[in-house]
């Protein structure tokens, strides 16, 4: 009888503990949503300020570019200095650091990472560097979760679950994609289905998206027309697109790692490197303001079919190089948004070629651009479910689920066959090697 009472008491205690953890997951999500929404709002205004600066200096053919170069160099250099001086873990995406924390090989970053990541990210991306908002949002969400777990005196297991949930909440806020946020935690960060972490991830993503949508609204990230998925012929073409994108994603990963290795050979403080890259980006921003920054405008144009085939190869190469150089600056900033640009541009180019070669297809080139986004993400990050759900949530195009599956399958097949290391695993291994 005593044993039964003991078991019953333990069961009640565990239920209460799980219920409290679930409530904390919502609190973590709300905190991550608030931080992420403020970050996204600030980035939008930073982009608007850069566009205004280009407009105001456009009538000065010599002074204008010099002013843009100086401003971007100062902003990027200051962002790199903030990272080096106050929070070295805030450099780059931050997702490899989060994965290492969840594995137990690194300790969570202190609370000061949040202001450094926030301000540094706004400075770096506002200057025009081709970086994404999701990495900073994820890492800031993780740090907020760690702080909240400490305030409520949670044990190591609960804190790990909350940290994972904070990461998903950050991604959910960055792209208004709660489903992708929760799936990303299980597929990429944890690598397996853990019911406890799954519960926390769902609660955190729900809390984050409630806050962010309350502050920023519920509009889709990209406006896409109704696109048909086609029949068997088109499905085969989407598979071929995936194979093509797989090759490009492998090239992207290896190119990014090579660029980082090359940048490390540059002697001197990291601030000088960041300022130099910022100066070049500032010059590009003055001449081609629509081609720098995170690239959401380019992605939207690709999804709307507003780009010409003749410019797409050059645009892809330009963004490929700009993205790798921007990441090598050592400032806060992620990879997701730049990946989406490359996927949309290469997918649209493939679709236009196919349309010219095979008239009368049931799908438009824009559909290939959308599938290219998911396939590029799958081939680069090696998280196909996250990529599929992310693209669907950002565009509202659930009718292209089967083409997305085919494209991601093809991309994954090529990347795995070539034994390419997923980008975050490669970056994590690289950081661990440098720390020795």
Order of alpha helices (4+ residues) and beta strands (2+ residues): alpha-alpha-alpha-alpha-alpha-alpha-alpha-alpha-alpha-alpha-alpha-alpha-alpha-alpha-alpha-alpha-alpha
